[in-house]
Amino acid sequence: MVVDEQLERADRVHRRTIGSAYERRDNSLNFLRLVLAVLVIVGHAVNLNRPWTPWETFNHTTIATIAVYGFFGISGYLIAGSAVRNTAGRFLWQRFLRIFPAFWVCLAVTAVVFGFVESLSLAGHCRTVSCYVHAPDSPFGYVYRNLFLQINQHSIADTPRGSFVPLEWNGSLWTLFYEFLCYLLLMVLAMVGLLRRRGATLALTTGLLVTITIITVDHGLSLHFSLAQNWILMNFMKFAAIFLVGALIYLYREVVPDSSLIALACAGLFAASLYIPTRGKFPAFAFTESALLAPLVAYPCLWLGAHLPFERIGATNDYSYGMYIYAFPVQQLLATWSGLQWSGLEYTSASIALTAVFATGSWWLIEKHALKLKKMEWVSFGRPTAGHG
């Protein structure tokens, strides 16, 4: 028996799969998500503090967009594990607790604090509570119109006005809608049994990638998947492709190699794709040739998460979500205060530092307490357990 266990352990070491790399609970994924959140801040700082210029992107792909791709790849891996382990009701409850409480508080803080402070700072704007509250794009409207992740109101009382992206209080929150849709997609796949048949999930993901490729290379079709048309479907397909690749890595974790060469190759191919001509389209607003290989981001991120020596950072207190949801309003307010006179380094550094304050408050006051409710037993419908096939 002891010999068999030793042989099995040696075989696992020899195979070196992603699954074996994540057998230990300690990993650097929380650290990596924090880094990605900071990269989003850096990417947005370019647009908010000075006019956008093409050479500050990778062929119209910003560093913030690339960081969001990384978020979806990591999330696909982690959420697939959650879908496998939990009933559908518990899975949905846990996802709700991770996203909504802090999101709702962020909406309220933006409406009550950020918007009003900005309004007081701008000449000719509302300088009384009554004026601010009764504006057509009121703070109350900002909260209730955006309650369910789909951002339908972007401004509050004709603010913000101080940056090069006016009338947009939080240009990061829109991706959360698609993140939650991806959660629901995995829940449905689990409930109908497709996660128990990982080959079916592989076929679904392959079909989605082929569909995206056809739409992208066919100019006539690509015109129908842009900011103006099929906006929700376009973004869901694009983000779901990255998310599902992360989920597939989880489902096939026992056979997917743990390889630095594969990670480097995926990162290199994705980097090369950023220089494919895109006919002037911006990846955030259309299917583009440079975004076709975005799902390749998932593997390098997961490989780094398994091998970076920063397991302790974020292991107990995860500030990455707070950094993501508060950065944009902080940056908008700083743009007004600075009068757009700060250097890029000053503006970015101040943005990260002040956002960290709000992210810390979000974790300790909201997120940490909400997550304590994850083990409630009142949700039990459906059991999305998964095997292999």
PyMOL commands that set and color helices and strands:
alter all, ss='L'
color gray80, all
select helices_A, chain A and resi 2-15+18-21+29-49+54-56+63-85+88-121+129-133+139-144+174-191+194-196+198-217+219-222+231-251+260-273+289-291+294-307+320-338+344-375
alter helices_A, ss='H'
color red, helices_A
deselect
rebuild
show_as cartoon
